[in-house]
């Protein structure tokens, strides 16, 4: 009996070795034909050889093919935002950032609300910010303020005086009514700081006027930074823009007010709450990165895909929802935001949120091994050709927050199938496991700044391979 078992094993091993001897060179040749010499040079001996050696696994999974005429795929385009400009007032020691296309206006002469230092307005919409300085009779030190038993009453009195600036704006815009909706003290080591928010009704329109006010210690003046914008809950991008400008205001030497900062959270721990704190453009950048990361993980996976993207058994549907529209990054950002807005999902990990909105929740996708690479290889490229990738020039022109959001999304996209299917033929080159997204972003920045023009997709693809195979 033992002799028979040994003979069977010897035959099986012999058949495996013979098949592998044919499969390994065949898959290397196919990889070079389909992916090009450069990618084969990096990965030919890894991906293709792994396929050849693992041929029994793929045959056991599925050995079939489906006829399909490959289309061009959906375009995914990211519009790079111009870096914000910064206004710095060295005389009164404050600064803030604003969009590059906003315009300076001529300052009016000093009036009852004080001296206007700067007015910067949206080029086409009734939105603007302005900084004013009101002069006081005397200065107060930090010790005097903190040791005074009447400090709360003093702050309340300064708030009432500051409302004169809001009343002036209300008169200037012809408002019928002004409502003080919020007043609160803000923490600051630089001075007495507080916030006021008001609403101004004019016919069917409501105008929001809000301001950050600070009386710097040991300085006989009060600084006021105000934003004016129409109240329109549907104008999410405009609202986020004016919020970013407003929250960027700070006294020199202090940090500006910021919402939850995802860059301080490890990629695997990003939550729906972190996602909600991003600007609209950053949300789209993150989902764009997710799509690119998913594309790269499919491309670098040793397994073949046996059905086209239009088939429900394509692996992309285990990590993506259906009906993403003409721009999948925008459609995916919208679906993810809808899911994350639910109170019970606020602390959900962002990768789990991506998988929660995916079309498929059970079963197995059509992975396997193909003998017709010319037909099946295009089925991995669900994003389309190079024209669907962001260019390096657009990437370079984007703010660092936008670039980092893309890399965060890319990381999540490379991990999605592993988590969703709880198995993978990934050979460790989709993402450099020992590096953080911040470290990868720095390397991608360097590669994208090289003179030869390239698509961001190619740079991400090659940079992550180089970092993954590099020995520490």
C-alpha positions, 0 to 999 in steps of 0.5 A: 500500500505504501509503495502504491502511495509513493508511486502515485505521489511520484507521478503527481510530483513529476506531472506538476514539475513538467507542467511548471516547466512549461507554464513558467516560461509561457507566463513570462512570455505572456506577461512581457507581451501584455504588460510591456518590457519595463513592467516585465523587467520589474515583475516578470520573474515574480508575478509570471513565475508565481503563476507558473508555479501556482498553476494547480491552485488556479485550475482548481479555482476555475478554468473557464473563459467568457467572450467579451469585446473590451471597451474603453472603460470609464474615465476617472479624472481629478481636477487639480486645485491650484495651491492656496495663497496666503495673506500675512499682516506683519504689522498686526501679526496675523495670517490666513489662506485663500483660494488662488482665484479670489480677488483683492478689493480696495479697502474702504477708509477707516470707519465706526467698525475700525480699520479694514486691513484686507478684503478678499472676494470670490470672483463670481459669488457673494462670498468674501472675507475681511480683516479689521483692526479696532483700536483700544484705549489700553492693552491688557497683559495675560496675567491681568486678564487671568487673575481678574475676577471680572474677566468673564464680564469683560469678555461679554462686554467686548463681544457686545462692542464687536457686534457693531461690525456685524450691524454695519455689514447688515446695513451695507447689504440692506438686511431686514433683520439680524439674528445673533445665532452664536457667541463663544469664547475660544482657547488662545495663549495669544490673547482674549479670543472669541467667535460670533455668528450672525444671520441676516435676512433679506427677502428670501435670502439669508446671509451668514456673517461670522467672525473670529475676534482676538484682543492680543495680550499687551497690544491696544487693539482688537483683530476681527476676521469675518466671513460673509456667505449666503446660506445654501446647504446644497452648495457643499463645495462653496461652503467647504471653501469658505470654511477652509479660509475661515479656519485658516486664520491665526495669530502668527506663532499659533496654529490655525483652527483645524478639523479632525486631521486624517494625516495624524491617523494610520491608514488602516485606522481611518474612519468614516468620521475622518472621511467626513472631516475632509474637504469635498475635493479631498474626498474625491481624491481619496476615492480616486486613489482607492480606484487606482489602488484596486486597479494596481492590486488586480494588475499585480495579482498572480491570478487571472480574471476570467470575466469582463468588468461588466460581469457580476462575477468580476472581482471589482464588484466585491469592493465597489458598488454598481452605478458609479456614473461617468466619473467613478471617483465622484460617484464612489465619493458620493456613495461612501459619504451617504454611508458614513453620514449615518450616526452608527457608522461614524466610527466604522473603519473606512475600508469596512465602509468601502466594502459595505457599499460594494455590490457583492457581499458573498460568494467568490469572483471569477479568478483562475488561470487563462490560456488566452491572455490576449483576451483576458488581460484587458479584463483587469483594466477596469479604469480604461487606458492612460487617458483615464489617469491623472497626470503627474503635472496635475498631481504636482500642482495639487496641495499636499493634502490632496496628494496625501488623500490620493495615497491614502486611498491607494493604500486602501484600494490595494488592501480591499480584495484581501479583506473582502475575500479573506484570501489573495494570490498577492505576492507582496508588491501591491503595497510596501508593507513596511512603509506608511502612506506618508513615506510612500507619498514622498517617494511618489512626489519625487518620481512625479517631479522627474523631467519625463512626463508620466501618468500618475498611475504608472508612477504609483505602480512602479514606485510601490513595486520598487519600495516593496522589493527594496530590502531595509 
